[in-house]
Amino acid sequence: MAAAPEKRRPHQFNDLEPLNILKHPVWIFDSSQKSMFFANTAALEIWDSDSLEALLSRDFASDMSEATEKRIDEMLVKLVGGETVQEQWTFYPKGKAVTVEMTHSVVYIDDGRPACLAEAELPNHRERIEESSTRDIEMLRHVPVPVARFDLQGKNLYQNPEDLRVFGMVGQKRPEVRTDGGGGEVPSDDNSFVNRFVDKELGRTVLEKAQKERGENDSSTDGSSTIRLDTDYRVDEAELLVDQGPPRHFAVTLRKSPDPYTSEPIILYSARDVTEIRQARLKSEFMSVIAHEIRTPLHQIAGFMDLLELSNRPETPLSHSQLESVKLVQKSTESLMDIINDLLDYNVLEAGHLKLSAVKFSVTSVLDACVAAVEAEAANKGLELICEFSEDLQQQEQHIGDPNKLRQIIINLLLNAVKFTHKGSVTFKAFVRDEDDRMQYSLSSTTPETVSQSTEETKDDGIKQIIRFEVIDTGIGIDECHREIIFERYGQANGSIQHEYGGTGLGLSICKSLTEAMGGKIGMESEVGNGTTFSLEIPLEPVSASPSNDSPQTNGVGSMNIGGVPKVVIAPSPAASRNNQYKSDAALNDPNNSDSSSGPHPTSLRILVAEDNAVSQKMIKRMLVTMGHSVTIACNGQEAVDALQKEQAGPSVVATYDLVLMDIQMPVLDGVEATKVIRSRLNIKQDELPVLGLTASFHKSDLGTYLRVGMNTCLSKPIRFDALKTALETFAVDDEKRQRQTMLESDETPG
């Protein structure tokens, strides 16, 4: 016999008001008085009563038979003894029979006398639950993701069909994969939670985490209140055993939840196969590493070829065939670098790692740089390079967008036009489309989910201008049957194109992906033998407009406008030979050597070079010495910091070095961290000691990162002689200025 429960505080009528919010009928019958003590709103319908007052005043004693009264009294004795009684009762509200499941328990009322608390579960309520559960289970059966239910000990209670297909049946014997390289097979008798993991220790740790109460020991404070973390527990990559084949990697999600029927705590489990995603990420990482390893010797080849070309002086002349060989090696190196860059560009796009910046920039300045990049190639082929930039585009000072991605697209289109044109011209047009066409490119335009925005300037909501670019050539043209595939990856008009002109077939695919990521459109029209026109439309937000200037103005290399009227510009011939432009290494290091006509060398700098690769060290040093600079080598960022810190103990770092060339990727301490130390710990300002980064990364969107850590600028490898010389001229210090600075510092040094 069950022990009698401890008598609780009697309930008064007003205590029971909250029961009215329940959807199922609940009432309290006072057996001693043979009357209804309380009924919630849902109970009125089943008792066929118009109001609570009518039900409470109903005469149950006169309607109750002697047998019914005896049964109620016997049931009350059981309830007082601590039992719960479940029965089926049939009611007749409005003459219609309704059978319900009844649950009876004891409750104490008024002066403490026991009464019967009755709860009725209506058939339609149970049917709704069963119907909803059936629908949920049916949906679960068709979810293409493994879903299972475990108890707190990790025993499998349920598997949906996909879980059965992937992980096998409960109780199925299968070999266990060892993680210690033991090689033996240990039979596993069940498909329990822990046994799904290749790493059993990880499986036990995950199960322990899931066993915790939701929110238990997982709270954080925002300063005013405690925040409960009731989120699922996730494992991003877990290697799990599968029914067929080798183990695969899954993203596992767990949640501790009460069973809807038994209320017992269970663990809900789902697993998403991420093996292909993981392999793609590893491939992307591998490509990045390999690219850096391939680029390093390519950079060195390009640099030494520049130096070899510069050595063609009267005292050390190169023969015609030698000079031709140098130029061919240079061209081959550049072609190989373009292929590597295309492959890495596409790898970034395919992996969904593209980052778009939103900064203020001048469109015409970007276009001028694009023209400058291709004009020498056009001149070598005897092509006219015609640039037509509209007046309204030139008057617009700045737009907001990603200048580097725009430059990449346009240069690709221009190089393609020059590449496939043997005679005639390449025309480059840029203009702002009409106001009516502009509305469709509002700032609410969506960006693909694989593209992240890197905003370095705050944008104001507004309507964007549609800038249209057209690249028109008189080249070989594209056959109509091949136009559909031209923007697909590895797509070229036909196989002979690849053999004759080379390339990866990725350039236009990259252009299309970048254009769509920027919210634009790209298209083409072509006729075999008569040339091709590529059109590009990019929405950009205008920032401010400058008043028109009727005086002659030059927008940069390759374009000139007088009074806003576009003119035809023929691409100039390549720059004149640089023979005898620079002194030999021996002459530069000879203190007795003087050139009365040149006077003090205006670009002589004392440069600290931080570079870990020995071959690159020699190449950079020879370039700098050829330019007339003195060089100190540090093998990594830490050595560079130590050298500067050592000089701080003397008169001044500035008296020893004028500039630092800092490679980005180095052992011990990389270029980024070394620059942070120079700016923060050593407290050397950017205007006191410029730091120029050197990086093999061709993603110019990284430039902002390098500038933020304290670099003055960053040069992309391969380091070309002319580009390095131009960058260093910005920080030139003449001899007279250095002498004045050194004398001033000497005067300020005590003792």
C-alpha positions in Angstrom: 0.0 0.0 0.0 1.3 3.4 -0.9 2.3 5.7 1.9 -0.2 8.5 2.7 1.1 11.8 1.3 1.8 14.7 3.6 -1.2 17.0 3.9 -0.6 20.3 2.1 -2.1 23.8 2.7 -5.8 23.7 1.7 -6.6 25.5 -1.6 -9.2 28.2 -1.6 -11.4 28.9 -4.6 -9.4 32.0 -5.6 -6.2 29.9 -5.7 -7.6 27.9 -8.6 -8.3 30.8 -11.0 -5.1 30.2 -13.0 -6.4 26.8 -14.1 -8.7 28.6 -16.5 -5.8 29.1 -18.9 -5.6 25.4 -19.5 -7.1 24.1 -22.8 -8.3 20.7 -21.3 -11.1 20.3 -18.7 -10.1 20.4 -15.0 -12.4 20.3 -12.0 -12.5 19.6 -8.3 -15.4 17.4 -6.9 -16.1 17.7 -3.2 -17.1 14.1 -2.3 -18.2 14.9 1.2 -20.6 17.6 0.0 -21.5 15.8 -3.2 -21.0 19.1 -5.1 -18.6 20.7 -7.5 -16.0 22.9 -5.7 -14.3 24.3 -8.9 -14.2 23.9 -12.7 -12.2 25.7 -15.3 -13.7 27.2 -18.4 -12.8 24.2 -20.6 -14.8 21.9 -18.2 -18.1 23.8 -18.6 -18.6 22.5 -22.1 -18.1 18.8 -21.2 -20.5 19.2 -18.2 -22.9 21.0 -20.5 -23.2 24.0 -18.2 -23.9 27.6 -19.3 -21.8 29.1 -16.5 -19.6 28.2 -13.5 -22.3 29.4 -11.1 -24.8 27.0 -12.6 -22.4 24.1 -12.4 -21.4 24.9 -8.8 -25.1 25.0 -7.7 -26.0 21.8 -9.6 -27.6 19.0 -7.3 -25.3 16.1 -7.9 -26.6 14.1 -4.8 -30.1 13.6 -6.2 -28.8 12.4 -9.6 -26.1 10.1 -8.0 -26.9 6.4 -7.6 -25.9 4.5 -4.5 -23.3 2.5 -6.5 -21.8 5.6 -8.0 -21.6 7.3 -4.6 -19.8 4.2 -3.2 -17.3 4.1 -6.1 -16.5 7.8 -5.6 -15.9 7.3 -1.9 -13.6 4.2 -2.5 -11.7 6.2 -5.1 -11.2 9.1 -2.7 -9.7 6.6 -0.2 -7.1 5.5 -2.8 -6.3 9.1 -3.7 -5.8 10.1 -0.1 -3.5 7.1 0.2 -1.2 8.6 -2.5 -2.5 6.7 -5.6 -3.5 8.2 -8.9 -6.5 6.7 -10.6 -7.0 6.7 -14.4 -10.4 5.8 -16.0 -12.5 6.4 -19.1 -15.7 8.4 -18.6 -18.4 9.2 -21.1 -20.2 12.5 -21.1 -23.2 13.7 -23.1 -22.8 17.4 -23.8 -25.7 18.6 -25.9 -26.8 15.0 -26.3 -23.6 13.8 -28.0 -21.5 11.1 -26.4 -17.9 12.1 -25.7 -15.5 9.5 -24.1 -12.5 11.0 -22.3 -9.4 9.8 -20.5 -9.7 10.8 -16.9 -6.8 11.2 -14.4 -7.8 11.6 -10.7 -5.6 12.8 -7.8 -6.2 14.3 -4.4 -6.4 17.9 -3.5 -7.3 19.6 -0.1 -9.7 22.4 0.1 -11.3 24.9 2.5 -10.8 23.4 6.0 -8.4 20.7 4.8 -10.8 18.1 3.7 -9.8 15.9 0.7 -11.4 16.3 -2.6 -11.0 14.8 -6.1 -9.0 16.7 -8.7 -10.0 15.5 -12.1 -8.3 16.1 -15.5 -9.9 15.1 -18.7 -8.0 14.5 -22.0 -10.4 15.1 -24.9 -10.2 12.7 -27.9 -9.7 15.5 -30.4 -6.8 16.8 -28.3 -5.1 13.4 -28.4 -6.0 13.1 -32.1 -4.4 16.5 -32.8 -1.2 15.5 -30.9 -1.1 12.2 -32.7 -1.8 13.8 -36.1 0.9 16.4 -35.5 3.4 13.8 -34.3 2.7 11.6 -37.4 3.3 14.6 -39.7 6.6 15.5 -37.9 7.8 11.9 -38.1 6.9 11.7 -41.8 8.8 14.9 -42.5 11.8 13.5 -40.4 11.8 10.4 -42.6 12.4 12.4 -45.7 15.0 14.8 -44.3 18.3 14.1 -46.2 20.3 14.5 -43.0 21.0 11.8 -40.4 18.9 12.4 -37.3 18.8 10.2 -34.2 17.7 10.1 -30.6 19.9 8.9 -27.7 19.4 8.5 -24.0 21.8 10.2 -21.6 24.1 7.2 -21.6 24.4 7.4 -25.4 22.2 4.4 -26.2 20.5 4.8 -29.6 16.7 5.1 -29.3 15.7 6.1 -32.8 17.2 6.6 -36.3 15.6 8.2 -39.3 16.1 6.4 -42.6 19.1 8.6 -43.6 20.8 7.9 -40.3 20.2 4.2 -40.9 21.7 4.5 -44.4 24.8 6.4 -43.3 25.6 4.8 -39.9 23.9 1.4 -40.0 21.4 -0.3 -37.7 21.5 -0.4 -33.9 23.2 -3.5 -32.7 25.0 -4.1 -36.0 28.5 -5.4 -35.6 31.2 -3.5 -37.4 35.0 -3.0 -37.1 36.2 -0.2 -34.9 38.9 2.1 -36.4 41.9 2.6 -34.1 43.3 6.1 -33.8 46.7 5.0 -32.4 47.8 3.2 -35.5 47.4 -0.2 -33.9 45.9 -1.7 -37.0 43.8 -4.4 -35.3 40.0 -4.5 -35.6 37.9 -4.5 -32.4 34.3 -5.6 -32.8 31.7 -3.1 -31.7 28.4 -4.5 -30.5 26.3 -1.4 -30.8 25.7 1.8 -32.6 26.0 3.9 -29.5 26.8 7.6 -29.6 30.5 7.2 -28.5 31.1 4.3 -30.8 30.2 6.4 -33.8 33.4 8.5 -33.3 36.8 7.4 -34.6 38.3 9.3 -31.7 36.4 7.7 -28.7 37.8 10.3 -26.3 36.2 13.1 -28.3 33.0 11.1 -28.4 32.9 10.8 -24.6 33.7 14.5 -24.2 30.9 15.5 -26.6 28.4 13.3 -24.8 29.4 14.8 -21.4 28.9 18.3 -22.8 25.4 17.3 -24.1 24.5 15.7 -20.8 24.7 19.1 -19.0 21.5 20.9 -18.3 20.9 23.6 -20.9 22.5 26.8 -19.6 24.3 25.0 -16.8 27.8 26.5 -16.3 27.3 28.3 -19.6 26.5 31.8 -18.5 28.1 35.1 -19.2 27.4 38.6 -17.8 26.8 41.7 -19.8 27.4 44.0 -16.8 23.8 44.2 -15.6 22.3 40.7 -15.9 23.3 37.1 -16.4 22.6 35.7 -19.9 21.7 32.0 -20.2 23.2 30.3 -23.2 20.5 27.9 -24.2 22.0 27.1 -27.6 22.8 23.7 -29.2 26.1 22.1 -28.7 28.0 21.8 -32.0 31.1 20.0 -33.2 32.2 21.6 -36.5 34.3 18.6 -37.7 34.2 15.1 -36.2 35.5 12.0 -37.9 32.7 9.4 -37.7 32.5 5.7 -38.7 30.0 5.1 -41.5 28.3 1.9 -42.6 30.1 1.7 -46.0 33.5 3.0 -46.8 36.2 4.8 -44.8 35.3 7.3 -42.0 33.9 10.7 -43.1 33.8 14.1 -41.4 30.5 15.5 -40.1 29.3 18.6 -38.4 27.4 17.3 -35.4 24.6 19.1 -33.5 23.3 18.0 -30.2 20.5 19.2 -27.9 19.3 17.9 -24.5 15.5 17.8 -24.5 12.7 16.1 -22.6 10.9 13.3 -24.3 7.4 14.6 -25.3 5.7 11.5 -23.9 7.8 10.2 -21.0 9.4 13.6 -20.1 12.7 11.8 -19.6 15.7 13.7 -20.8 17.1 12.6 -24.1 19.7 13.8 -26.6 18.6 14.9 -30.1 21.3 14.4 -32.6 21.9 15.4 -36.3 25.0 15.1 -38.5 25.8 16.9 -41.7 28.4 15.5 -44.0 31.1 18.1 -44.5 33.8 15.8 -46.0 33.7 17.6 -49.4 33.6 21.0 -47.8 36.6 20.0 -45.7 38.5 18.7 -48.7 37.8 21.9 -50.6 39.1 24.0 -47.7 42.2 21.8 -47.4 42.7 22.1 -51.2 42.4 25.9 -50.9 45.0 26.0 -48.1 47.3 23.6 -50.1 46.9 25.8 -53.2 47.9 28.9 -51.1 51.0 27.2 -49.7 52.1 25.8 -53.1 51.4 29.2 -54.8 53.7 30.9 -52.3 56.4 28.2 -52.8 56.1 28.5 -56.6 56.0 32.3 -56.6 59.2 32.7 -54.6 61.5 31.3 -57.3 59.4 33.0 -60.0 59.9 36.3 -58.2 63.6 35.7 -58.1 63.8 34.8 -61.8 61.9 38.0 -62.7 64.2 40.1 -60.5 67.4 38.7 -61.7 66.2 39.1 -65.3 65.7 42.8 -64.7 69.2 43.0 -63.3 70.6 41.1 -66.2 68.9 43.5 -68.6 70.3 46.5 -66.7 73.8 45.1 -67.0 73.6 45.7 -70.8 76.0 48.6 -70.6 78.9 49.6 -72.9 81.5 48.1 -70.5 79.5 44.8 -70.2 77.3 44.6 -73.3 74.9 41.7 -74.1 74.8 40.2 -77.5 71.6 40.5 -79.5 70.7 36.9 -78.9 71.5 37.2 -75.2 69.3 40.3 -74.8 66.5 38.5 -76.8 66.8 35.5 -74.4 66.5 37.8 -71.4 63.3 39.3 -72.8 61.9 35.8 -73.6 62.6 34.6 -70.1 60.9 37.7 -68.7 57.8 37.2 -70.9 57.6 33.5 -70.0 57.9 34.3 -66.3 55.1 36.9 -66.5 52.9 34.4 -68.4 53.5 31.7 -65.8 52.7 34.2 -63.0 49.5 35.2 -64.8 48.5 31.5 -64.9 49.2 31.0 -61.2 47.3 34.2 -60.3 44.3 33.0 -62.4 44.2 29.7 -60.7 44.4 31.3 -57.2 41.8 33.9 -58.1 39.4 31.1 -59.2 40.3 29.1 -56.1 39.3 32.0 -53.9 36.0 32.5 -55.7 35.2 28.8 -55.7 35.8 28.6 -52.0 33.5 31.5 -51.3 36.3 33.6 -49.7 35.9 36.7 -51.9 36.0 40.0 -49.9 34.6 43.2 -51.4 35.7 46.6 -50.0 33.6 49.7 -50.1 35.9 52.7 -50.2 36.0 56.1 -51.9 38.0 56.1 -55.1 38.4 57.9 -58.5 37.1 55.8 -61.3 39.1 57.7 -63.9 42.3 57.2 -62.0 41.6 53.4 -62.0 40.9 53.5 -65.7 44.2 55.4 -66.4 46.1 52.8 -64.5 44.4 50.0 -66.5 45.4 51.7 -69.8 48.9 52.2 -68.6 49.1 48.5 -67.8 48.4 47.4 -71.4 49.7 50.3 -73.6 53.2 48.9 -74.0 51.8 45.5 -75.2 49.5 47.3 -77.6 52.4 49.4 -78.9 54.5 46.3 -79.4 51.8 44.9 -81.7 51.4 48.2 -83.5 47.8 48.7 -82.3 45.9 51.9 -81.7 44.7 52.2 -78.1 41.7 54.5 -78.2 40.3 55.8 -74.9 36.9 57.6 -74.7 35.8 58.7 -71.2 32.6 60.7 -70.9 32.7 64.2 -69.5 30.2 63.4 -66.7 32.3 60.5 -65.5 35.4 62.7 -65.4 33.6 65.4 -63.5 32.5 62.9 -60.8 35.4 63.1 -58.3 34.7 59.9 -56.4 32.6 56.8 -56.1 32.2 54.2 -53.4 33.1 50.6 -54.4 35.9 48.2 -54.7 38.6 49.7 -57.0 40.9 46.7 -57.0 38.2 44.3 -58.3 37.2 46.9 -60.9 40.8 47.2 -62.0 41.2 43.4 -62.2 38.1 43.1 -64.4 39.0 45.9 -66.8 42.7 44.9 -67.2 41.6 41.4 -68.0 39.3 42.6 -70.7 41.9 45.0 -72.2 44.6 42.4 -72.2 42.3 39.9 -73.9 41.5 42.5 -76.6 45.1 43.2 -77.2 46.0 39.5 -77.1 43.5 38.5 -79.8 43.9 41.5 -82.1 46.7 41.4 -84.7 46.0 44.7 -86.5 43.8 47.7 -86.1 42.7 49.0 -82.7 41.4 48.5 -79.3 38.9 51.1 -78.1 38.1 51.5 -74.4 34.9 53.5 -73.6 33.5 54.5 -70.2 30.4 56.6 -69.4 27.5 57.0 -67.0 24.3 55.5 -68.2 21.0 57.4 -68.3 19.2 58.4 -65.1 16.2 56.2 -66.1 18.3 53.1 -66.2 20.0 53.9 -62.9 17.1 53.2 -60.6 17.3 49.4 -60.8 20.7 49.4 -59.1 19.6 50.8 -55.7 21.7 50.1 -52.6 19.2 47.5 -51.6 20.6 45.2 -54.3 21.6 41.9 -52.8 25.1 40.4 -52.8 25.8 36.7 -53.2 26.1 34.9 -49.8 29.6 33.7 -50.6 30.8 37.3 -50.7 31.7 39.3 -47.6 31.7 43.0 -47.4 34.8 44.8 -46.0 33.7 48.4 -45.5 36.5 50.9 -44.9 34.3 53.9 -45.5 30.8 54.6 -44.2 28.3 54.6 -47.0 25.2 56.7 -47.1 22.1 55.1 -48.6 21.3 56.4 -52.0 20.9 55.6 -55.7 23.9 54.2 -57.5 25.1 55.4 -60.9 25.5 52.7 -63.5 29.0 53.0 -65.1 29.2 51.3 -68.4 32.6 50.1 -69.8 33.1 48.9 -73.4 36.2 47.2 -74.8 36.0 47.0 -78.6 38.6 45.3 -80.7 39.2 44.5 -84.3 40.5 41.1 -83.6 39.7 37.5 -84.6 36.2 37.5 -83.2 34.2 34.6 -81.6 32.0 32.1 -83.4 28.3 32.2 -82.4 28.3 28.6 -81.3 31.1 29.3 -78.8 29.8 32.5 -77.2 27.7 30.7 -74.6 30.7 29.0 -73.0 33.1 31.9 -73.1 32.3 33.0 -69.5 32.5 29.4 -68.2 35.6 28.2 -66.3 38.2 26.8 -68.6 36.0 28.0 -71.5 37.7 29.0 -74.7 36.3 29.4 -78.2 38.0 26.2 -79.4 41.0 24.0 -78.7 43.2 25.7 -81.2 42.8 29.0 -79.3 44.5 27.5 -76.2 47.4 26.1 -78.3 48.0 29.3 -80.2 47.4 32.0 -77.6 47.8 30.0 -74.3 46.1 30.9 -71.1 44.0 28.9 -68.6 40.5 29.9 -69.9 39.7 31.2 -66.4 40.1 35.0 -67.0 36.5 35.7 -68.3 35.0 33.3 -65.7 36.7 35.3 -63.0 35.5 38.6 -64.6 32.0 37.3 -64.6 32.1 36.1 -60.9 33.6 39.4 -59.8 31.1 41.5 -61.8 28.1 39.6 -60.3 29.6 39.9 -56.8 29.7 43.7 -57.3 26.0 43.7 -58.5 26.9 44.3 -62.1 26.4 42.6 -65.5 28.9 41.6 -68.2 28.2 40.6 -71.8 29.7 40.4 -75.3 28.9 40.7 -79.0 31.2 39.3 -81.6 31.6 38.6 -85.3 34.3 36.2 -86.6 37.0 38.2 -88.4 35.5 41.6 -87.4 36.3 41.8 -83.7 34.5 41.6 -80.4 32.9 44.0 -78.0 32.8 43.3 -74.3 30.4 45.4 -72.2 30.5 45.8 -68.5 28.1 47.6 -66.2 28.9 48.2 -62.6 26.7 50.1 -60.1 28.7 52.6 -58.0 27.5 55.2 -55.6 28.7 58.7 -56.4 30.2 60.7 -53.5 30.6 64.3 -54.7 30.9 66.1 -58.0 33.5 68.7 -58.9 32.8 71.7 -61.3 33.8 71.2 -64.9 37.1 72.6 -66.0 37.3 73.9 -69.6 41.1 74.0 -69.5 43.1 71.1 -71.0 43.4 68.3 -68.5 45.1 64.9 -68.6 43.5 62.0 -66.9 46.6 59.9 -66.9 48.5 57.6 -69.3 46.5 56.7 -72.4 43.7 59.3 -72.3 43.5 63.1 -72.8 40.4 65.3 -72.9 40.2 68.9 -73.9 37.1 70.6 -72.7 35.6 67.2 -72.0 35.8 66.0 -75.6 37.4 62.5 -75.8 40.4 62.2 -78.1 42.0 59.3 -79.8 45.4 58.4 -78.3 47.8 56.0 -80.1 49.6 53.8 -77.6 53.2 55.0 -77.4 56.2 52.8 -78.2 57.9 51.1 -75.3 60.2 53.2 -73.1 63.7 53.9 -74.3 66.5 51.6 -73.3 67.8 52.1 -69.8 71.4 51.5 -70.8 73.9 53.5 -68.9 71.1 54.8 -66.6 72.6 53.3 -63.5 76.1 53.0 -62.2 77.8 49.6 -61.7 78.0 48.0 -58.3 81.7 48.6 -58.1 81.4 52.3 -59.1 78.7 52.9 -56.5 80.9 51.4 -53.8 84.1 53.2 -54.8 84.5 56.3 -52.6 86.9 57.8 -55.2 84.4 57.5 -58.0 82.7 60.8 -58.7 80.5 62.2 -61.4 80.8 66.0 -61.6 77.7 66.2 -63.7 75.4 64.3 -61.4 76.2 65.9 -58.1 74.8 64.4 -54.9 72.8 61.2 -55.6 69.2 62.4 -54.9 67.8 59.0 -54.1 70.5 57.5 -51.9 68.9 55.7 -48.9 70.1 53.6 -46.1 67.8 50.6 -46.2 67.2 47.8 -43.7 65.9 44.7 -45.6 64.0 42.0 -43.7 63.9 38.9 -45.9 64.3 35.3 -45.0 65.1 33.8 -48.4 68.8 33.9 -49.2 68.4 34.2 -52.9 65.8 36.9 -52.5 68.2 38.7 -50.2 70.9 38.8 -52.9 68.4 39.9 -55.6 67.0 42.8 -53.6 70.4 43.9 -52.4 71.7 44.0 -56.0 68.7 46.0 -57.1 69.1 48.5 -54.3 72.9 48.8 -54.7 72.3 49.4 -58.5 70.0 52.2 -57.6 72.6 53.7 -55.3 71.3 52.7 -51.9 73.2 51.1 -49.0 71.8 47.9 -47.6 71.7 46.0 -44.3 70.1 42.5 -44.3 68.0 41.0 -41.5 66.9 37.3 -41.9 63.5 37.8 -40.2 61.3 40.3 -38.5 62.9 39.7 -35.1 66.4 40.5 -36.4 65.0 43.7 -38.0 63.5 44.7 -34.6 66.7 43.9 -32.8 68.7 46.0 -35.3 66.4 49.0 -34.8 66.4 48.5 -31.0 70.2 48.4 -30.9 70.3 51.6 -32.8 67.9 53.2 -30.3 70.6 52.9 -27.7 72.8 55.2 -29.9 72.1 58.7 -31.2 69.0 57.8 -33.3 67.5 55.1 -35.4 66.8 57.7 -38.0 70.5 58.5 -38.2 71.2 54.9 -39.2 68.3 53.9 -41.5 66.1 55.8 -43.8 63.7 53.0 -44.6 62.8 49.4 -44.0 61.8 46.9 -46.6 59.8 44.3 -44.8 58.8 40.9 -46.2 55.4 39.8 -44.9 55.9 36.0 -44.5 58.9 35.2 -42.4 59.8 32.7 -39.7 60.3 33.7 -36.0 58.5 37.1 -36.4 56.6 37.9 -39.6 56.5 41.3 -41.2 53.1 42.3 -39.8 54.0 41.6 -36.2 57.5 43.1 -36.6 55.9 46.4 -37.9 53.5 46.4 -34.9 56.5 46.2 -32.6 58.4 49.0 -34.4 55.4 51.3 -34.2 54.2 50.5 -30.7 57.0 49.1 -28.5 59.9 51.0 -30.2 57.6 54.0 -30.7 59.1 54.8 -34.2 56.6 56.9 -36.2 55.7 56.3 -39.9 57.1 59.7 -40.9 60.4 59.0 -39.0 61.1 55.5 -40.5 58.9 54.4 -43.4 58.2 50.6 -43.6 57.5 49.2 -47.1 55.9 45.7 -47.1 56.8 43.0 -49.6 54.2 40.4 -50.2 53.6 37.5 -52.6 49.8 38.0 -52.1 48.3 39.5 -55.2 45.1 40.4 -53.4 45.3 44.2 -53.1 42.4 44.2 -50.7 44.9 43.2 -48.1 46.6 46.6 -48.4 44.3 48.1 -45.8 45.5 45.5 -43.3 49.1 46.4 -43.8 48.5 50.1 -43.6 46.6 49.7 -40.3 49.5 47.9 -38.6 51.8 50.8 -39.5 53.3 50.2 -42.9 53.6 53.1 -45.2 52.7 51.0 -48.3 53.1 47.5 -49.6 54.6 46.2 -52.9 53.5 43.0 -54.5 56.0 40.4 -55.6 57.6 39.8 -58.0 59.6 42.9 -57.2 60.3 44.6 -60.5 63.2 47.0 -60.7 61.2 50.0 -62.0 58.3 49.6 -59.6 60.7 49.3 -56.6 62.7 52.4 -57.8 59.5 54.4 -58.2 58.3 53.5 -54.7 61.6 54.3 -53.1 61.9 57.7 -54.8 58.9 58.8 -52.7 61.1 58.5 -49.6 64.3 59.9 -51.1 66.7 61.8 -48.8 69.4 63.9 -50.4 72.9 64.0 -49.0 72.7 67.7 -47.8 69.5 67.0 -45.9 71.0 64.0 -44.2 74.1 65.9 -43.2 72.0 68.6 -41.6 70.0 66.0 -39.8 73.1 64.1 -38.5 74.7 67.4 -37.3 71.5 68.3 -35.5 71.3 64.9 -33.8 75.0 65.1 -32.8 74.5 68.5 -31.2 71.6 67.1 -29.2 73.5 64.1 -27.9 74.8 64.8 -24.4 78.5 64.5 -23.6 
